[in-house]
Amino acid sequence: MGDGILRASHRGFGLLSRRIFAAALAFLLGIIVILPGQTQEAPSISIVSETAETAASYIRSPCLGINHISLAEEPTSEERYARALALGTGWNRWPLYWNRVERTPGEYDWSAYDRLVGDDLAHGLRINAILLGRPTFAADGERIKGLQQPIFADGSDYPEPDKPINPDNLWANFVYAAVNRYRPGGVLAQSEGWPEDWGVHVWEIWNEPDYDSFWQGGINEYARLLKVAYIVAKQADPDTTVMFGGLLYPTEDNWLARVLKIYANDPLREQFNWYMDQVAVHNYSYPWRSGWLTLYVRQTLSANNLRRPIWLNESGVRVWDDYPGPLWAAADPDLRQQRATAEQQAYFFIQSAVYAWSEGADVVFFHQLFDDCGDQPAGTDFAFHSGELCTGRGICFGDAFGLYRNESSSICFSQHPQPGTARPAADAYRLVAEVFGAEPFENPRSKRLEGGKVQIIAFERPGTSQRIYVLWNRTFDAVTFDLPASSDSAHLLTLRSRRSIQPEDGVYRLNLPPAQPDNYPKLEPGDVAAINGPPLIVIENSPDLRRVPEFLLPPTPTPTPSPTLDATQIVIVTQTARAAVTVTPTPAE
């Protein structure tokens, strides 16, 4: 774990130009008007000068987030905020590093994070802040010095009003100082005269504690880390939300189950909500796994008679066919593993999001807004090329995770021929925000039809009396699918167009393009690729949502693990190529 620095992408963000950007969202789905038979091109991501009117048009979805919208390393430009808001995001997620604010015991420098929190809130973003990192003075091998000391100065772990924190528990003191400063009505809010609800509401305790690159202190130390943080955060702000650090599940080891087993013997667990208000998971490259991990966590909690909100607060896939990725990987299957084309990256997000929501995830994040520096060191840069620079003497390709390509002023990967432009995944994100971001949706139903060739996930949107179908092709062959109609028309949405469709003989006849090979290892039985074909979204009016179409009943049984209090045996896909951490902001009214 070293000094707790996450990844290069957290310390080497681009220096962006300072033009003021904002996005004109062409429409929200609740007010789309398309004449029968008319095709409307999907609105491109348009950036214009910000006005009160365009700012008010941002969706700011409570169920969608983007990682690393803003930066602690430098002031975040209006352009960068506007690019994120144009897509419909409501949450930002970023790490608050202990070793950056307290380099000397008891001496805090909050200036970078004061600006970061204030800017996020001023732009109407909710914040999911991650507490992690370890100053040199707090290091005890791979552990945190003083973590096992009592939380409070009276020698106990039991909170009471105004009870002082034990000065020997260094982690407890840092957590209290951070939460007390950034809570609504906290130190910073009072000094700045902020509205009463402005502040950080969600605190995530570490990032990927089950992944050695982030945590090597062991399971017992993490259980203690989380418990201390929970009790101290609630002491500073009883209304705050404390989240179990986002789990990657890179092996078969079920960290959540193991932590719960430790807490099962803790006499204070019930009184303090098992030291977690919600749980986060992370998934990369394989959309199906987003739903699977959500289910896995839900069942692990259920084995302990617990229910908690579950967030997918990191998800994404690296692009290989666009700079700074390895553009020459078309001829190298090994290099393409756990990477995708720019088009497939767009499909990934839609498929991943609806899989996660279908299994009960509350909020879904995409990693990340720009490529920034990916997993490479700050300052990594090279010309746009097709492999000729790979001479073995330096880094010649990088991680293209971003919804946007880096600007030419970035300190990493600054030489794209079209700097600062959007990838197709940005259109996919905004499409998802338009469909799912403005109105609540519920009652997901997932089916595999046509002998498993077609995946369909349906949701109900009571506020508009509509049923939403998201469907795609799971094979390498084109498929024509007849979707049973419940109305005399529907809206068909893709990345490229929106149009009205009418049924023929009681069905909507839909052409589903095939999936493309993506060389993902260890696919589930029946999957030919991790990322399936281009998704279609069909929205149909339904005056009586209680009448569920027959083809959706009964729901397809989902393969279910049997979580125990010990590490479970389920085989899950191992991920070796990873990205960075994320953030969740709080909207400013």
FIMAR-9751 format. One record per residue (C-alpha): x, y, z. Coordinates in steps of 0.05 Angstrom, whole numbers, plus 32768, in hexadecimal, padded with zeros to 4 digits. Layout:
BEGIN
XYZ
...
This chain:
BEGIN
800080008000
803B802E800A
802880768017
7FDF806A8003
7FE3808B7FBF
7FAD806B7F95
7FC5806B7F4D
7FE980997F1E
7FA680B17F04
7F9980D17F47
7FD780FB7F47
7FE0810E7EFF
7FA381307EE4
7FA4815D7EA7
7FA981A87EA9
7F6A81BB7E84
7F5881FA7E5F
7F2B822B7E84
7EF382377E53
7EAF82337E72
7E8981F77E58
7E4381DE7E62
7E1881AB7E3F
7DD681B67E1E
7DAF81767E2A
7D8181737DEF
7D4981507E14
7D3581247E4E
7D1180E57E3C
7CD380F97E62
7CC781317E30
7CE081127DEF
7CB2811F7DB5
7CC080F67D76
7C8E80F07D3F
7C7B80AA7D29
7CAF808D7CFB
7CDE80C87D05
7D2780BC7D16
7D4B80EF7D40
7D9780EE7D44
7DB180E57D8A
7DC781297DA4
7E1281307DA4
7E3581497DE3
7E3281947DD8
7E5A81C37E03
7E43820B7E05
7E4C82487E31
7E2D823B7E74
7DEE82617E87
7DBC82597EBF
7D8E82377E8D
7DC182037E75
7DDA81F67EBC
7D9281E87ED1
7D8C81B57E99
7DBF81867EB7
7DA081457ECE
7DCE813A7F0A
7DB580F37F12
7DB480D87F59
7DC280927F3E
7DFE80A27F11
7E4580B97F20
7E8880C37EFE
7ECC80B97F1F
7EFE80F27F23
7ED6812B7F08
7EFD815C7F32
7F44815C7F4C
7F66816B7F8D
7FA881767F69
7F9281B57F47
7F5481E07F3E
7F2181BD7F12
7F0D81E57ED5
7EC581F97EC5
7ECE81D27E84
7EDC81927EA9
7EA0819A7ED7
7E7481AB7E9C
7E89816E7E75
7E7581417EAE
7E3481657EBC
7E2181647E72
7E1F81187E77
7DEC81187EB0
7E1781037EEB
7E0281137F32
7E3D80F67F58
7E8881007F5A
7EB880D17F7F
7EFF80E17F93
7F3280CD7FC8
7F4380F88005
7F8A80E38016
7F9D80E5805F
7FE780E9804E
7FDA81298025
7FB58150805B
7FDC813A8099
80268134808A
8039814780D1
8011812B810C
7FD88159811F
7FE7818C80E8
7FB3818C80B0
7FB481AE806D
7F6E81A98050
7F7681DF801B
7F7381B37FDD
7F36818C7FF6
7F1381CB800F
7F1581E47FC7
7F0181A07FAB
7EC581977FD8
7EAE81DF7FCE
7EB481DB7F82
7E8E81997F7E
7E5581B27FA9
7E5281F47F83
7E4881CB7F43
7E0F81A37F62
7E3581627F69
7E2D81307FA1
7E6E81167FBE
7E8580CF7FCE
7EC880DC7FF0
7EF880A37FFE
7F2280A6803D
7F6580838033
7FB0808C8033
7FE1808A806C
801580BD8082
805B80A58090
805380B480DA
8016808580DD
8038804A80BB
8041800980E1
80597FDA80AB
801D7FD1807E
7FEF7FE580B7
7FD9802780D5
7FFA80398117
7FC9803E8151
7F8E8020812C
7F827FED8163
7F8380238199
7F40803681B8
7F198068818F
7F0A809881C8
7F3580B981FC
7F1180958235
7F2E8053821C
7EEE803981FA
7ED1803281B5
7E8D804981CB
7E77808E81B3
7E5580C381DE
7E46810C81CE
7E85813781CE
7EB180FE81E4
7EF8810D81CC
7F1D80E0819B
7F5980B981B6
7F9780DF819C
7FBC809C8196
7F8A80828162
7FA680A88126
7F73808F80F3
7F3980A18121
7F5380E88127
7F5B80F080DC
7F1580D580CD
7EF581028101
7F1A813F80E7
7F068131809E
7EBD812280AC
7EB4815C80DC
7ED3818C80AA
7EAA8178806D
7E688163808B
7E2B81908080
7E3081C680B5
7E7981B280C2
7EB781DC80C9
7EBD81EF8080
7E7281F98076
7E6F822980B1
7EAC8250809A
7E9182578053
7E4882638066
7E2F8229803C
7DE682128039
7DD581E28070
7DD781A38045
7E1881B28021
7E4F81818033
7E68813A8029
7E3281078039
7E5580C68025
7E9880AE803F
7EB7806F8022
7EEA804D804E
7F26803C8022
7F2780257FDA
7F287FDB7FC6
7F407FBF8008
7F3E7F7A7FE8
7F727F8E7FB4
7FBB7F8D7FC9
7FCC7FCB7FA2
7FA27FF37FD4
7FA27FCD8016
7FD37F9B8032
7FC17FA1807B
7F967F62807E
7F4D7F55808B
7F4D7F6180D6
7F6F7FA480CE
7F3C7FB9809A
7F027FA480C6
7F1F7FD080FD
7F2C800980CC
7EE3800880B7
7EC8800280FD
7EF2803C8117
7EDF806780DB
7E95805780E3
7E918069812D
7EBB80A88125
7E9780C080E6
7E5480B9810A
7E7080DE8146
7E8181188118
7E42811480EE
7E0A80E58104
7DE780ED80C1
7E2280DA8095
7E26809A806C
7E62806C8075
7E71803C803D
7E997FFB803C
7ED48009800D
7EC67FF67FC5
7ED67FAC7FBB
7EF67F937F7B
7EF17F487F8A
7F317F3A7F62
7F327EF37F7E
7EFF7EC27F9B
7F0B7EDF7FE1
7ECB7F007FFB
7EE57F388026
7EA07F518039
7E8D7F0C8054
7ECE7F09807C
7EC47F4E809A
7E7D7F3D80AC
7E967EFE80CF
7EC47F2980F9
7E8C7F58810B
7E5E7F1E811C
7E857F18815D
7E847F63816C
7E517F7481A3
7E477FBA8187
7E387FA5813F
7DEC7FAC8143
7DEF7FEF8166
7E1D800B8132
7DFF7FED80F3
7E367FBA80E9
7E637FF580DC
7E4B80008094
7E1080278077
7E1C800F8030
7E4D7FE58007
7E717FF47FC5
7E8B7FC67F8E
7EB77FD27F51
7EB77FB17F0D
7EDF7FB97ECE
7EDA7F9D7E87
7EA27F697E90
7E5C7F897E95
7E397F4B7EAF
7E677F4B7EEC
7E497F8E7F03
7E077F6B7F10
7E287F2D7F2B
7E517F527F5F
7E157F7B7F74
7DEF7F397F7E
7E2A7F1A7FA1
7E2F7F527FD3
7DE47F537FDE
7DE47F087FED
7E217F0E801B
7DFC7F438043
7DBD7F198042
7DE37EDE8061
7DEB7F0B809E
7DA37F24809B
7DBB7F688083
7DA47F96804B
7DCE7FD18034
7DCF7FFE7FF7
7E027FE67FC5
7E2880147F96
7E5080037F58
7E7E803E7F62
7EB5802B7F31
7EA8800B7EED
7EC880127EA9
7EF47FF47E73
7F33800C7E51
7F32801B7E07
7F677FFD7DD9
7F54801C7D96
7F5D80657DAB
7F99808C7DC5
7FB880837DF8
7FA480397DF2
7FCB80077DC7
7FAB80157D84
7FD27FDC7D64
7FB27FA87D92
7F827F917D5B
7FB87F5D7D49
7FC97F4D7D92
7F917F297DB8
7FB97F277DF9
7FC17F737DF8
7F767F7B7DED
7F647F537E2C
7F397F7D7E5B
7F397FB47E28
7F037FC87DF6
7EF77FF27DB9
7EDB80387DC5
7E97801F7DAD
7E997FE37DDC
7EAA80127E16
7E6880357E09
7E437FF27E07
7E667FDE7E47
7E4A80187E6F
7E02800C7E5A
7E057FC17E66
7E2B7FC87EA7
7DFC7FFD7EC3
7DBC7FD67EB5
7DDA7F957ECE
7DED7FB77F0F
7DA97FD97F17
7D857F987F07
7DA77F787F43
7D987FB17F72
7DD17FE37F6D
7DBD80297F81
7DF280547F5F
7E2080447F23
7E6180697F14
7E8C806A7ED6
7ED8806D7EDC
7EEA80A27EC6
7EDD80E77EA7
7F1F80F17E82
7F5880C17E75
7F8480EB7EA3
7FC180C07EB1
7F9F807C7EB9
7FCC804B7EDE
800B806C7EC3
8039809C7EE7
802A80E77EE4
804C81067EA8
804580C87E7B
803D80E27E35
804D80CF7DED
803880DF7DA7
7FFC80BF7D85
801880807D63
8007803B7D4B
803C80137D6F
807B802E7D51
808F80507D93
808E800E7DB9
80D980027DBA
80DD7FE67E00
80FB80257E1D
80BE80447E3C
807380457E43
805480467DFE
8009803E7E0E
7FDC804E7E48
7F9680477E65
7F5E80677E3D
7F2780627E71
7F0980A67E67
7EC680BD7E4D
7EEF80F57E30
7F3480F67E11
7F6881207E34
7F7281697E22
7FB2817E7E00
7FC681A17E40
7FC381617E69
8002814A7E8C
7FF581037E73
7FE080E97E2E
7FD9812F7E11
7FE481207DC7
7FA281057DAD
7F9181227D69
7F4C81367D85
7F5C814D7DCB
7F2381557DFD
7EEF81337DD2
7EBC81017DEA
7EBF80B67DDE
7E7F80907DCD
7E7B807C7E17
7E6980C57E27
7E2C80BE7DFA
7E1B807C7E1C
7E20809D7E61
7DF280D67E4E
7DC180A67E2E
7DBE807F7E6F
7DB580BF7E96
7D7C80D57E6A
7D5880937E71
7D6780827EBA
7D8080C27EDA
7D4580F17EDE
7D0D80C37EF7
7D0E80897F28
7D0A80437F0B
7CFB80017F2C
7CE87FB77F26
7D207F9E7EF9
7D157F5D7ED4
7D4D7F3A7EAF
7D437F057E79
7D6D7EE07E46
7D427ED07E0A
7D497EAF7DC6
7D717E767DE4
7D9F7EA67E09
7DAE7ED07DCC
7D8C7F0E7DE6
7D947F307E2A
7D5A7F5C7E3F
7D557F837E80
7D137FA87E8D
7D047FDF7EBF
7CC580047ED2
7CC380507ED7
7C8480617EFE
7C8D80AD7EF9
7C8280AA7EAD
7C5980697EAB
7C8D80497E7E
7CB180087E78
7CFA800A7E63
7D1B7FD07E3E
7D667FCC7E35
7D7B7F937E07
7DB67F7B7DE0
7DD27F417DB8
7DFE7F0F7DDD
7E187EEC7D9E
7E477EF97D63
7E0D7EF47D32
7DD87F287D23
7D957F1A7D45
7D4F7F337D35
7D267F347D75
7CDB7F3E7D7B
7CCC7F657DBA
7C837F5C7DCE
7C5E7F9F7DCC
7C307FB87E03
7C207FFA7DE0
7C1780167D9A
7C5C80367D98
7C9D803D7DBE
7CDD80657DBD
7D1D80427DA4
7D5E80607DBC
7DA5804E7DA9
7DE880727DAE
7DDC80907D6A
7D91809E7D64
7D4D80A47D84
7D0E80927D5E
7CC6807D7D67
7CB580357D54
7C7280117D4B
7C647FC77D55
7C567F977D1C
7C297F5C7D2C
7C2F7F6D7D76
7C7B7F727D7A
7CB27FA47D70
7CE27F857D3E
7D297F977D55
7D6B7F8A7D32
7DA17F7B7D66
7DE87F837D4B
7E197F4D7D60
7E4E7F507D96
7E977F547D82
7ECF7F287D9F
7EF27F4A7DD9
7F237F157DF2
7F0B7F197E3A
7F267EDF7E64
7EFB7EB17E8E
7EB77EC17E72
7E7A7EA47E92
7E5B7E667E70
7E317E7C7E35
7E557EBF7E2B
7E7B7EC87DEA
7E967F0D7DFD
7E987F377E3C
7E787F737E1A
7E3C7F607DF0
7E1D7F827DB3
7E057FCB7DB0
7DCB7FD57DE1
7D877FEE7DCC
7D5880117DFB
7D0D800E7DF0
7CDE80397E19
7C9480287E16
7C59804B7E37
7C34801D7E66
7BF7803A7E8A
7BF57FFE7EB9
7C3B7FE97ECD
7C1D7FB37EF9
7C0F7F8B7EBA
7C537F6D7EAD
7C5D7F527E66
7C597F067E66
7C9D7EFC7E47
7CBD7F1D7E83
7CA07EEB7EB4
7CBA7EC67ED9
7CFE7EEA7EDE
7D397EC17EC8
7D5A7EA27F05
7D9E7EC17F11
7DD77E927F24
7DDE7E9C7F6F
7E1A7E907F9C
7E107E797FE3
7E367EAC800D
7E4D7E968051
7E6E7EBB8089
7EB07E9F806F
7ED07EAE802D
7EA17E937FF9
7EB57E627FC3
7E947E847F86
7EC37E8B7F4B
7EC27ED27F31
7EE87EF37EF9
7F2C7F0C7F0E
7F3F7F527EF8
7F887F647EF1
7F857FA67ECC
7F677FDC7EF7
7F5A80257EFC
7F50805A7F31
7F2180717F66
7EE1809A7F61
7EB780CE7F84
7E6F80DE7F95
7E5981277F9E
7E1C81487FBD
7DF081767F93
7DEB81BF7FA1
7DA581DA7FA0
